[in-house]
Amino acid sequence: MKLLAINGSPRKNMNTGRLLDHLVKGAASAGAEAELIHLRDLNYKGCISCFHCKDPKGKHYGRCAIRDELTPVLQKAHEADALALGSPFYFSIETSYMRACMERLWFQYYLYSTLKPPLSPRKKATALVYTMNVREADIPAFGKDRVINIAKGVMEHLFAPCEVFLCTDTKQFRDYSRYEVDYFDVPAKLKRHEEVFPVDLERAAELGKRLAG
Ligand SMILES: Cc1cc2nc3c(=O)[nH]c(=O)nc-3n(C[C@H](O)[C@H](O)[C@H](O)COP(=O)(O)O)c2cc1C
């Protein structure tokens, strides 16, 4: 079985990237052929509303027609048995890297039809991995629950089922002393990073194993 993980953080080796790395290693330990792709490395754009993917008579029906560096990623996502999308929250939505990827991944399969199912390959196990500064209890106050539910709803409409993984109250800066950060309780954040983040990494590896299974 093939698992593809896509990192929407511009930082390859911080919170989101490290979680996805553990997820991929967990999946590999369960026998999956697992790959992690960092969107930051790629030159691509979001959906351009060309609607080639919506034309049943055209050669791109159900597949994104744009040809750029996201094209092979969409192909791998199409072929994967399991798919994990990871992103930090940037102003309470996914990063622009991930949004552009989601637009292209999702819209190619989406049908404006109540009669026909979407054009996606069904039965793909999926997960959404979110990292964020805020604590879990503050997610609704910042409207992040709505964003998560929209993404989960689309993933389940297209692929089903979708597990949501949250990593909250993350360590954002390598060195907080360099910046003006009175908004944060820095010692509490660093303590949490030391104590809870390793547990989050283990949870991510377990998620990888579940997806692989
Ligand atoms: C431009 C920008 C916007 C951000 N906006 C939010 C936000 O709205 N809510 C939040 O909880 N964290 C926000 N953060 C913090 C990141 O989501 C958080 O530190 C995340 O874990 C970073 O992931 P990374 O380490 O994988 O890059 C923001 C960070 C940046 C750089």
The ligand as a Gaussian input file, in Angstrom:
#p B3LYP/6-31G(d) Opt

LIG

0 1
 C        2.032000      33.919000       8.920000
 C        1.665000      33.132000      10.147000
 C        0.362000      33.138000      10.607000
 C       -0.008000      32.370000      11.716000
 N       -1.321000      32.376000      12.125000
 C       -1.705000      31.582000      13.141000
 C       -3.070000      31.506000      13.532000
 O       -3.957000      32.130000      12.961000
 N       -3.398000      30.701000      14.575000
 C       -2.450000      29.964000      15.248000
 O       -2.822000      29.241000      16.180000
 N       -1.147000      29.994000      14.882000
 C       -0.762000      30.774000      13.841000
 N        0.559000      30.801000      13.443000
 C        1.525000      29.910000      14.137000
 C        1.703000      28.581000      13.425000
 O        0.477000      28.036000      12.998000
 C        2.346000      27.558000      14.371000
 O        3.516000      28.075000      14.947000
 C        2.637000      26.282000      13.615000
 O        2.856000      25.212000      14.495000
 C        3.853000      26.457000      12.707000
 O        4.057000      25.264000      11.989000
 P        5.527000      24.867000      11.458000
 O        6.397000      24.810000      12.686000
 O        5.344000      23.550000      10.842000
 O        5.947000      25.908000      10.496000
 C        0.960000      31.589000      12.380000
 C        2.298000      31.609000      11.913000
 C        2.644000      32.382000      10.820000
 C        4.083000      32.384000      10.336000

